[in-house]
Amino acid sequence: MKMKSWQRIALVAYAIIAVALIAIAPGTFGENGAFGTAWSLLPPVLAIGMALITKEVYISLFVGILSGAFLAVGGFCHPMAAIELSMGTVVEKLGDSGNVGILIFLVFLGAIVALINKAGGSRAYGEWARAKIKERKHAQLMTFLLGVLIFVDDYFNCLTVGSVMRPVTDSHKISRAKLAYIIDATAAPVCIIAPISSWAAAVSGMVEGTNGLTLFIRAIPYNYYALLTLLMVAIISLRNCDFGLMKVHEDNARYNNDLFTTGTRPYEDADNTAVNTRGKIIDLVMPVIALIVSCVLSLMYTGGFFAGESIIDSFANASAPTGLMLGSLFAIAFTLVNYMFRRVMTFREFADCLAEGFKAMVPAILILTLAWSIGGITKSSLGAPDFVANLLDGSAQSLKNMLPAIIFVISLGLAFATGTSWGTFTILIPIVVDVFPLGSELLIIAISACLAGAVCGDHISPISDTTIMASAGAQCDHLTHVYTQLPYAMLVAGVCFVTYIFAGLIQNVYINLLIGVVLMVGVLWFISRRNKQKDAVRA
């Protein structure tokens, strides 16, 4: 994409500032003195800034990795050491068994999507849905409902909902940006309030001295970001109260039949492949059911369910990468047997779909790898978690009633900068537990604020894995998804911040939740009313 003149000027200014900052840091603090300081957050900030200017995510992420490496080795005096550290971090992340499991899951899931498309299942379901779903709002609500129902894991949610609902939303002229938002808004926000999910298992294992799952369940009514985000998606789908850049995309899709709007549309021709016109809905339903069942059982297997553990404990001990990898493998095997037995496709066509699925996931795999790497540089080499932990620990005791709102903001900022919600609440929850006695209501509120902020920061971060996979699931340009989703997420974040202030003072689950709901509904009602006035003027 050709850069505009303002972009060139901004990029040059950005480069000068970035080089100056990296050069100043070692001189100010000494070699690797940036460790555990505010400078440790510079690499993701530089990556995000460059992405916003250039609208190119791959190089921007790599620049963030490289800048972090230069900070870690003491500036520009040791260029080869910085390059070695940056590439070594990439190799380390690709060598991590958990990361490899997620990448294999992505490849298998891409293959399943390619198989369903080739068999004609998506086409058949799209035709059925177009006949049954008459309105745009119903298509959006169906997407929202499917996202809520797939609560086991956010990775699984993003790609499954996208592949199933994309033909339906396309037929009702719903922009890919809006589809990506609905997918993203029903991935992590749903998982973080589902007691049986990989997220609940992760959080439950981080609290010592008490039942972690009980603590997680008690925190659900205080998780305002997750609850209010789901409320916002439902209201926006019903009331057509889009705003900001998302409204531009929605109006363009609705009135001009352009699902992409922007010049960057990497997935525009992704589904234009020959399919089986004799395909049936069962060719989509059966593989998806097999995928859900096999992934759930595989997660339980990795947690020891078949070795005698209870359902709750098996989910608490489950390995999401291994479980999802095994589950998707079993789903592919089932799909092969099913299609071959029913003579839907030949073995050669099946093998071709495996390669097609891998190619479709290459952009997501590349971005994920770079995002993991910049997170590794920021955390391991620069100690960003230590800086945030010290910042929070030093202010907690003197601001106890304001702590939920403070934790929400700090958790949001850390998750945004590092692109990981799990890493964020892994750092902050132990600190929160140390500040308050176990069993106190303010402890529950503070933990929920930590979880809510982590999900919010993860939701808006361009380097978040779930944000990346929501883009892939909707087949939407990644930065377009980031730009259009940001105002929505920040609106909910603003309401959450105010609600957490009340929560720290009132400490009543029902009153505080009512305050958040009233604020959210009121803001969206105002936006809906303003949109109707503008539409009336245009008409």
Buried (B, 14 or more C-beta within 10 A) or exposed (E): EEBEEEBEEBBEEBBEEBEEBBBEBBEEBEBBBBBBBEBBBBBBBBBBBBBBBBBBBEEBBBBBBBBBBBBBBBBEEBEEBBBEBBBEBBEBBBEBEBBBBBBBBBBBBBBBBBBBBBBBBBBBBBBBBBEEBEEBBBBBBBBBBBBBEBBBBBBBBBBBBBBBBBBBBBBBBBBBBBBBBBBBBBBBBBBBBBBBBBBBBBBBEBBEEEEBBEBBBBBBBBBBBBBBBBBBBBBBBBBBBBBBBBBBBBBBBBEEEBBBBBEBBBBEEBBEEEBBEEBBBBBBBBBBEBBBBBBBBBBBBBBBBEEEBEEBBBBBBBBBBBBBBBBBBBBBEBBBEBBEEEEBBEEEBBEBBBEBBBEBBEBBBBBBBBBBBBBBBBBBBBBBBBBBBBBBBEEBEEEBEBBBBBBBBBBBBBBBBBBBBBBBBBBBBEBBBEBBEEEEBBBBBBBBBBBBBBBBBBBBBBBBBBBBBBBBBBBBBBBBBBBBBBBBBBBBBEBBBBBBBBBBEBBEBEEBBEBBBEBBBEBBEEBBEEBEEEEEEEE
